[in-house]
């Protein structure tokens, strides 16, 4: 059984302008989950001294996304900006940057580190203080804009879930209504592993990359059917259909980084960003994600993402327990 979170901080309807829409070298659209994990880690490192809590996972519900791309036609292009002239007065080159405007709700798992989270007023004060602090930060490279209104559903909240299972379910159902309309991004490593085995059954040379590419694209298949016309003559008719191995809104996503070199000592690599820290060359790790409506999530744990590093193997990645909580509920 997966350990259930006790407290959940809800930061609703954050309007993020010009967030990074290029999530990796192979994917674009919604920012990578590592960008949101980095934002809450920055928030945790800058907590006031009087707030003694620990963050434990982050979930994101997207209510609206507006990619800054050209409209019309099948091929799209990002809206690019002209940079200022360089130090010599010459025109600077255009650096391609993908941007998107987002409307998201952040949900952060919370554990007490000495703070009294049983006090309602204390929880309200913490939620309001952290909400104000987040609105002065940058998330996924974008600027957090002021809210359009101070409606009740747009107020931050720090929820303490009841130990009673029935009451806990009621609290979660009330929260899910606040998250609508929207979609939460969850991890489907199980689909990728299962589809890899399916392809290997037909082709021994199939790999996880083949399965990932197969799940990322729309596969159009043609089926030939024989029909008789009014005169009794047989004719072959082609029917095109899209093959979908699994239901749901599946998308390719980056989930972290894998090492492609040894771990170098601090200062050993020239021009590293921080010469005081060890350095390692890495490349992106990819998996399959699924956009799920919050009303289909049975527990709040299903939408939270956690850090799951394996330092011995040089794997630095995020994980999510949606598939585990989903199978346990079934």
Secondary structure, 3 states (H helix, E strand, C coil): CCCCCCEEEEEEEEEEEEEECCCCCCCCCCCCHHHHHHHHHHHHHCCCCCCCEEEEEEEEEEEEEEECECCCCCCCCECCCCCCCCCCCCCCCCCCCCEEEEEEEEEEEEEECCCCCCCHHHHHHHHHHHHHHHCCCEECCEEEECCCCCCHHHCCEEEECCCCHHHHHHHHHHHHHHCCCCEEEEECHHHHHHHHHHHHHHCCCCCHHHHHHHHHCCEEEEEEEEEECCCCCEEEEEEEEEECCCCCEEEEEEEEEEECCCCECCCCCCCCCCCCCCECCEEEEEEEEEEECHHHCCCHHHHCEEECCECCCCEEEEEECHHHHHHHHC
